[in-house]
């Protein structure tokens, strides 16, 4: 998969969950754990596809809450709040990104009555 296709796929997933595009290939979405930063990066020449994810609000983030909903085996950096995806298979990264946002949306909707898709963008608030 080429860089343009990979970035387009990630963009569509993020837009579907009302993520705000903050810069090219960079998105932010509000979750029950605070704002989640998402950045798509691919290097097809060396076959590495990456989606960087990081929770931006340490004061809102709770590690206990995170592991209440996600496996303790989840690859997550508890000090930097990074939840990155790296792999040589672009489709795997795309599917995993979609799954994470689907799970966050489901939890937001079920437990907090605020699905990701219903959160207003900054343009709508202003």
C-alpha positions in Angstrom: 0.0 0.0 0.0 1.3 3.4 -0.9 1.6 6.4 1.5 -1.3 8.3 0.0 -3.7 5.4 0.2 -2.7 4.6 3.8 -3.2 8.3 4.9 -6.5 8.5 3.1 -7.8 5.3 4.9 -6.7 6.6 8.3 -8.3 10.0 7.6 -11.7 8.3 6.7 -11.6 6.3 9.9 -10.9 9.4 12.0 -13.5 11.5 10.3 -16.1 8.8 10.9 -15.5 9.2 14.6 -15.6 13.0 14.5 -11.9 13.5 14.9 -10.8 17.0 14.2 -7.9 17.3 11.7 -5.4 19.6 13.3 -2.7 19.4 10.6 -2.2 17.1 7.6 -2.5 13.5 8.8 -3.0 14.7 12.4 -6.3 14.3 14.3 -7.7 14.7 17.7 -10.8 13.1 19.2 -12.4 13.6 22.6 -12.8 10.4 24.7 -13.7 9.5 28.3 -9.9 9.3 28.9 -9.3 12.8 27.6 -8.3 14.0 24.1 -6.6 11.4 21.9 -4.0 12.6 19.4 -3.7 10.5 16.2 -1.0 10.9 13.6 -0.6 8.6 10.6 2.8 8.0 9.2 4.0 5.4 6.6 7.3 4.5 5.1 6.3 2.1 2.3 9.9 1.9 1.1 11.0 0.2 4.3 7.5 -1.3 4.9 6.7 0.3 8.2 3.3 1.7 8.8 2.6 3.6 12.0 -0.3 5.3 13.7 0.9 7.3 16.7 -1.7 7.7 19.4 -1.3 9.6 22.6 -3.7 10.8 25.3 -3.0 14.6 25.6 -4.5 15.3 29.0 -2.6 13.6 31.9 -4.9 15.2 34.4 -8.0 13.5 32.9 -6.3 10.2 32.1 -6.6 7.3 34.5 -4.5 4.2 34.0 -7.0 2.3 36.2 -9.9 3.3 34.0 -7.8 2.5 30.8 -7.1 -1.1 32.0 -10.7 -1.5 33.2 -11.7 -1.4 29.6 -8.6 -2.6 27.7 -6.5 -5.7 28.3 -3.5 -5.5 30.6 -1.6 -6.9 27.7 -2.4 -3.9 25.6 0.8 -2.2 24.3 0.6 1.1 26.1 3.2 3.4 27.6 1.9 4.5 31.0 4.4 7.2 31.5 4.0 9.0 28.1 0.4 7.9 27.6 1.3 6.7 24.1 -0.7 3.9 22.5 1.1 3.6 19.1 0.7 1.0 16.4 3.7 -0.1 14.2 3.7 -2.9 11.7 4.8 -3.9 8.2 1.2 -4.7 7.2 -0.7 -1.5 6.4 -4.1 -3.3 6.5 -3.4 -4.6 10.0 -2.7 -1.0 11.2 -5.8 0.3 9.5 -8.0 -2.4 11.1 -6.4 -1.9 14.5 -7.0 1.9 14.3 -10.6 1.3 13.4 -11.0 -1.3 16.2 -9.6 1.1 18.8 -11.9 4.0 17.8 -14.9 1.6 17.6 -14.1 0.4 21.1 -13.7 3.9 22.5 -16.9 5.0 20.8 -18.8 2.0 22.2 -17.5 2.7 25.8 -18.2 6.4 25.5 -21.7 5.7 24.4 -22.5 2.9 26.8 -20.9 4.2 30.0 -20.8 7.9 29.5 -23.7 8.6 27.1 -21.5 10.5 24.8 -20.5 8.6 21.6 -17.4 9.9 19.8 -19.6 10.7 16.8 -21.8 13.1 18.8 -19.0 15.2 20.2 -19.1 18.7 18.6 -16.1 20.0 16.7 -14.4 23.3 17.7 -16.0 25.0 14.6 -19.5 24.0 15.8 -18.9 25.3 19.3 -17.5 28.7 18.2 
